[in-house]
Amino acid sequence: MNFIRRVLMVLGIAGAAGAILRLKGRSVHTTRQGGWKPLQLPSDK
C-alpha cells in the first residue's frame, strides 16, 4: 500500500511539473510572421 501511494505521488508531481512547463512555454504575444505572399512571376519580354 505504501508503494502505491509513492507511485501515485510521483505521478502527480510529474503531471504537475509537466503542466507548469507546458503553460510556461506558451507565449502570450503571438507574432504573425511568414504565411502566404503574392506570387510574382518573372516577366520575360
N, C-alpha and C positions, 0 to 999 in steps of 0.2 A: 504493500500500500504506500509506503514511503517513497518507493521508486517511482510509482505512477505520479505522485504529487510533484516530485522533482522534474519528471519529464514534462508534465503539464506546465510547470512554472517556467522551464527553459523555453518551451514552445511559445508561451505567452510573451516572454521577454523578447524573443526573436521576432515575433509578429509585431510587437510594439515598435521595436527598433526599425524594422523594415518599413512600417507605416510612417514613422517620423522621417526617415531618409527619403521616402518617396514624396512626402509633402514638402520637405525642404528642397528637393531637387526641382520642383516646379517653379518656373519663372512667372512672376506676376505680370510683367510687361512683356508681351509677346511682340516681337519685331516682324514686320512683313517685308521680307526680302525674297528675292527670286520670283518665281512664278512665270507666267507666260508673257512674252514680249512679241510685239508685232513683227512678222517676218518681212524682211526687206531683201528682195531678190536683186542680184547684181544686174544692172541694165547693160546688155551688150549691144552697142549701136555701131 
